[in-house]
Amino acid sequence: MLIVDDHEVVRVGLRTLLGCQGAIKVVGEAATARDAVIKSCHLKPDVVLMDVRLLGGSSGVAACRAIRDSRPDSRVLFLSSYEDDEAVLAAVLGGASGYLMKQVDAAGLLHAIHAVAQGQSILDPAITQPILTRMRLQKEEESKPKRAVLSAQQQRVLALVAEGKTNKEIGVSLILSDKTVKNYIRFIFQKMKVTRRAQAAAYFTRDSSSSKQVDLSPSLDTYKK
């Protein structure tokens, strides 16, 4: 095992605790991200026990990525006092096998080290639920249809489509020919990735509920045509 922490007293304490365990051998220590990567490549530890924030403001997450890229067999277990969602999520996405808070007791830490060494993933129960909730919300947001970026005139046409207006009625309202209205609607459908007026109207209704009201008056460009 390689211990990575920018506080010497923490490294000494961890080495003393782990040194009492016959099944765990501490092969080295590091205080910076750079040293962590170099020593991981040289010493080839099965597990790297590392803090998120290291000496000089260096990132343990960046070190984790580098270690995993250069030595995939080494697993990284974070032991940190930072429990904010950003740090935990970055660590998980960076390839870490686990994330524990420094409030963990000795038995919990030893269990996590053995579990990670065997290929399991460990997250402190205190931070698991917030992270799972955030990841679920992120997945739901990514699965939503992307909002199309429409020009001002396209928004006016779409607003009238949502009101149930026919192409002829839209043309009269915006002083456009039937052919021009058809072209606008075709382009709008392509941008929104829909095929029916009802779908377009539904998306418009959903989006307009959280945005400002669309100005339905003809634009100056209309009169220039």
C-alpha positions as CSV (number, residue, x, y, z in Angstrom):
1,M,0.0,0.0,0.0
2,L,1.1,3.6,-0.7
3,I,-0.1,6.3,1.7
4,V,-0.6,9.8,0.2
5,D,-1.3,12.7,2.4
6,D,0.2,16.2,2.8
7,H,0.2,16.0,6.6
8,E,3.1,14.0,8.1
9,V,1.3,13.2,11.3
10,V,-1.5,11.6,9.3
11,R,0.9,9.5,7.3
12,V,2.7,8.4,10.5
13,G,-0.6,7.5,12.1
14,L,-1.8,5.5,9.1
15,R,1.5,3.7,8.8
16,T,1.4,2.8,12.5
17,L,-2.1,1.5,12.2
18,L,-1.6,-0.4,9.0
19,G,1.8,-1.7,10.2
20,C,0.0,-3.8,12.8
21,Q,-1.9,-5.7,10.2
22,G,0.0,-8.7,8.9
23,A,-2.0,-8.7,5.6
24,I,-1.2,-5.1,4.8
25,K,2.3,-3.9,3.8
26,V,3.0,-0.2,3.5
27,V,5.5,0.2,0.7
28,G,5.8,4.0,0.7
29,E,4.5,7.5,1.3
30,A,4.0,10.6,-0.7
31,A,2.9,14.2,0.1
32,T,2.2,15.5,-3.4
33,A,0.2,14.4,-6.5
34,R,3.4,14.2,-8.5
35,D,5.2,12.0,-6.0
36,A,2.1,9.8,-5.7
37,V,2.2,9.1,-9.4
38,I,5.9,8.5,-9.6
39,K,6.0,6.2,-6.6
40,S,2.9,4.3,-7.8
41,C,4.7,3.5,-11.0
42,H,7.9,2.5,-9.2
43,L,6.5,0.7,-6.1
44,K,3.5,-0.9,-7.8
45,P,1.1,-0.8,-4.8
46,D,-2.1,-2.8,-4.9
47,V,-3.9,0.1,-3.1
48,V,-3.2,3.8,-2.9
49,L,-4.7,5.5,0.1
50,M,-4.9,9.1,-0.8
51,D,-6.4,12.5,0.3
52,V,-8.2,14.7,-2.2
53,R,-6.3,17.9,-1.6
54,L,-2.5,17.6,-1.3
55,L,0.5,19.7,-0.7
56,G,0.7,22.9,-2.8
57,G,-2.9,22.7,-3.8
58,S,-2.3,19.7,-6.1
59,S,-5.3,17.5,-6.8
60,G,-5.6,13.9,-5.6
61,V,-8.2,13.4,-8.3
62,A,-5.7,14.3,-11.0
63,A,-3.2,12.0,-9.5
64,C,-5.8,9.2,-9.3
65,R,-6.4,9.6,-13.1
66,A,-2.7,9.5,-13.8
67,I,-2.2,6.4,-11.6
68,R,-5.1,4.5,-13.1
69,D,-3.8,5.4,-16.7
70,S,-0.2,4.3,-16.0
71,R,-0.9,1.5,-13.6
72,P,-4.5,0.1,-13.9
73,D,-3.8,-2.7,-11.4
74,S,-3.4,-0.1,-8.6
75,R,-6.7,0.8,-7.0
76,V,-7.2,4.2,-5.4
77,L,-9.1,4.7,-2.1
78,F,-9.6,8.3,-1.0
79,L,-9.5,9.1,2.7
80,S,-10.5,12.8,3.1
81,S,-12.1,15.3,5.3
82,Y,-14.0,16.9,2.3
83,E,-17.4,15.5,1.8
84,D,-18.8,17.9,-0.8
85,D,-20.6,16.4,-3.7
86,E,-18.1,17.9,-6.3
87,A,-15.1,16.2,-4.7
88,V,-16.7,12.8,-4.3
89,L,-18.2,12.8,-7.8
90,A,-14.9,13.9,-9.3
91,A,-13.1,11.2,-7.5
92,V,-15.5,8.5,-8.7
93,L,-15.4,9.7,-12.3
94,G,-11.6,9.9,-12.0
95,G,-11.4,6.2,-11.5
96,A,-11.3,5.8,-7.7
97,S,-12.5,2.6,-6.1
98,G,-13.6,4.2,-2.9
99,Y,-14.1,7.4,-0.9
100,L,-14.1,7.5,2.9
101,M,-14.3,10.3,5.4
102,K,-11.5,10.6,7.9
103,Q,-14.0,10.2,10.7
104,V,-14.1,6.4,9.8
105,D,-12.9,4.1,12.6
106,A,-10.0,1.7,12.3
107,A,-12.2,-1.3,11.6
108,G,-14.1,0.5,8.9
109,L,-10.9,1.7,7.2
110,L,-9.3,-1.8,7.3
111,H,-12.5,-3.3,5.9
112,A,-12.5,-0.8,3.0
113,I,-8.8,-1.4,2.2
114,H,-9.4,-5.1,1.9
115,A,-12.6,-4.7,-0.1
116,V,-10.9,-2.3,-2.6
117,A,-7.9,-4.6,-2.9
118,Q,-10.3,-7.4,-3.9
119,G,-11.9,-5.2,-6.6
120,Q,-14.9,-3.9,-4.8
121,S,-16.1,-0.3,-4.6
122,I,-16.6,1.5,-1.3
123,L,-18.4,4.8,-0.6
124,D,-18.9,6.2,2.9
125,P,-22.6,5.9,3.9
126,A,-22.6,9.5,4.9
127,I,-22.0,10.6,1.3
128,T,-23.6,7.8,-0.7
129,Q,-27.2,9.1,-0.9
130,P,-26.4,12.7,-1.9
131,I,-24.1,11.4,-4.7
132,L,-26.7,8.8,-5.9
133,T,-29.4,11.5,-6.0
134,R,-27.2,13.9,-7.9
135,M,-26.2,11.2,-10.5
136,R,-29.9,10.2,-10.9
137,L,-30.9,13.8,-11.5
138,Q,-28.1,14.3,-13.9
139,K,-29.1,11.2,-15.8
140,E,-32.7,12.4,-16.0
141,E,-31.7,15.8,-17.2
142,E,-29.5,14.2,-19.9
143,S,-32.4,12.0,-21.1
144,K,-34.7,15.0,-21.6
145,P,-35.1,16.3,-25.2
146,K,-32.7,19.1,-25.8
147,R,-34.3,22.5,-26.2
148,A,-34.0,23.7,-29.8
149,V,-32.5,27.1,-30.4
150,L,-35.0,29.0,-32.6
151,S,-34.8,32.4,-34.2
152,A,-37.2,35.1,-33.0
153,Q,-39.4,34.6,-36.1
154,Q,-39.4,30.8,-35.7
155,Q,-40.5,31.3,-32.1
156,R,-43.4,33.4,-33.3
157,V,-44.5,30.8,-35.8
158,L,-44.2,28.0,-33.2
159,A,-46.2,30.0,-30.7
160,L,-49.1,30.2,-33.2
161,V,-48.8,26.5,-34.0
162,A,-49.2,25.9,-30.3
163,E,-52.4,28.0,-30.3
164,G,-53.8,25.6,-33.0
165,K,-53.5,28.1,-35.9
166,T,-53.5,26.8,-39.4
167,N,-50.7,27.8,-41.8
168,K,-53.0,30.3,-43.5
169,E,-53.9,31.9,-40.2
170,I,-50.2,32.1,-39.2
171,G,-49.5,33.7,-42.5
172,V,-52.1,36.4,-41.9
173,S,-50.9,37.1,-38.4
174,L,-47.3,37.4,-39.4
175,I,-47.8,38.8,-42.9
176,L,-46.1,35.7,-44.5
177,S,-47.0,33.6,-47.6
178,D,-48.3,30.1,-47.1
179,K,-45.1,28.8,-48.6
180,T,-42.9,30.8,-46.2
181,V,-45.0,29.5,-43.3
182,K,-44.5,25.9,-44.5
183,N,-40.8,26.4,-44.7
184,Y,-40.6,27.9,-41.2
185,I,-42.6,24.9,-39.8
186,R,-40.4,22.4,-41.6
187,F,-37.2,24.0,-40.2
188,I,-38.7,24.2,-36.7
189,F,-39.6,20.5,-36.8
190,Q,-36.1,19.6,-37.9
191,K,-34.5,21.6,-35.1
192,M,-36.9,20.2,-32.5
193,K,-36.7,16.7,-33.9
194,V,-40.4,16.3,-34.0
195,T,-42.8,15.2,-36.8
196,R,-46.2,16.5,-35.7
197,R,-47.6,19.8,-34.7
198,A,-48.9,18.4,-31.5
199,Q,-45.4,17.4,-30.4
200,A,-44.0,20.8,-31.2
201,A,-46.9,22.5,-29.4
202,A,-46.2,20.3,-26.3
203,Y,-42.5,21.3,-26.2
204,F,-43.4,24.9,-26.7
205,T,-45.9,24.9,-23.8
206,R,-43.3,23.2,-21.5
207,D,-40.5,25.6,-22.4
208,S,-42.6,28.8,-22.4
209,S,-43.8,28.1,-18.8
210,S,-40.2,28.9,-17.6
211,S,-39.3,31.6,-20.1
212,K,-40.5,35.0,-21.1
213,Q,-43.6,35.5,-23.2
214,V,-43.0,35.3,-27.0
215,D,-43.5,38.6,-28.9
216,L,-46.0,37.7,-31.7
217,S,-45.7,41.0,-33.5
218,P,-44.0,40.7,-36.9
219,S,-40.3,41.6,-36.9
220,L,-38.8,44.4,-38.9
221,D,-37.2,41.7,-41.2
222,T,-40.7,40.7,-42.2
223,Y,-41.5,44.1,-43.7
224,K,-38.1,44.1,-45.5
225,K,-39.0,41.1,-47.6
